[in-house]
């Protein structure tokens, strides 16, 4: 018997790459805002959005990598 390797689902792969690209601005904005908050007289204005942006970057990167791995290795088509 021949075992065919399942091919990568291109639509799901594009969705994962899009999610990683959505994380890109947050990767730069979060640490920049935290740095600006550390130097500021009123740090809460910059620290809270900076921490939120860092958390969003981590979330989007995790989801993007998870979606990309699902597109490559998941065999059922219930995505």
C-alpha positions, -999 to +999 in steps of 0.1 A: +000+000+000+011+035-008+009+061+019+004+096+005+017+124+026-011+150+031-004+182+014-004+216+031-037+234+031-028+267+014-058+287+027-050+278+063-013+285+058-022+320+045-044+326+075-015+317+098+010+339+079-016+367+081-018+362+119+020+364+122+020+396+101-007+411+124+017+405+154+046+424+137+035+460+147+028+449+182+063+434+185+078+468+179+053+490+196+050+472+229+087+474+240+089+510+226+060+521+248+074+503+278+107+521+273+090+554+269+071+548+301+102+540+320+116+574+311+084+594+316+071+613+346+037+597+341+046+561+333+012+546+335+001+563+303+028+544+283+032+512+304-003+499+303-007+500+265+029+487+261+022+457+283-011+451+264+007+453+230+033+429+242+006+405+253-012+408+220+021+402+201+026+370+221-010+359+215-009+366+177+024+348+173+012+318+192-020+316+172-001+321+139+024+294+146-004+270+158-024+277+126+006+271+104+014+238+121-022+228+117-021+235+080+009+212+076+003+183+099-035+181+106-051+153+085-088+160+089-104+188+070-124+202+099-103+233+102 
